[in-house]
Amino acid sequence: MAREFKRTDRVADQIQRDLAVLIQREVKDPRLGMVTVSHAKVSKDLSYADIYVTVMPLGDQDEREAIAASLKVLNAAAGFLRGELARGIKLRVMPQLRFHFDESVERGRRLHSLIESAYRQETARKPESDDEE
């Protein structure tokens, strides 16, 4: 009988939870915006972990600049974060961390706005078609 969850999935979930806390409490760089760890994906051999984050810019920062600065800070702090994770998670080998921007949230926001505009156009057109009948 197959297991319900793979080991790599369980490790990825634990890394995601622990990283969210570590980034919030331990990384004290002013260039770092409000970062949310949205997903973690660990390779089968546990050699690396791809960490997907979303970034909310602080103050009057441009969104693209905030994303680039936050990813730079996180990738620079990857060694420190990996060491801190290794203290809390007992693994023979702690995966190397690679941070990426999660574009799925932005894509979802864009699709939602397209659906809303199509709906508004359809409702604006509907009363006109009722008058023609």
Secondary structure, 3 states (H helix, E strand, C coil): CCCCCCHHHHHHHHHHHHHHHHHHHHCCCCCCCEEEEEEEEECCCCCEEEEEEEEECCCCCCHHHHHHHHHHHHHHCHHHHHHHHHHHCCCCCCCEEEEEECCHHHHHHHHHHHHHHHHHHHHHHHHHHHHHC
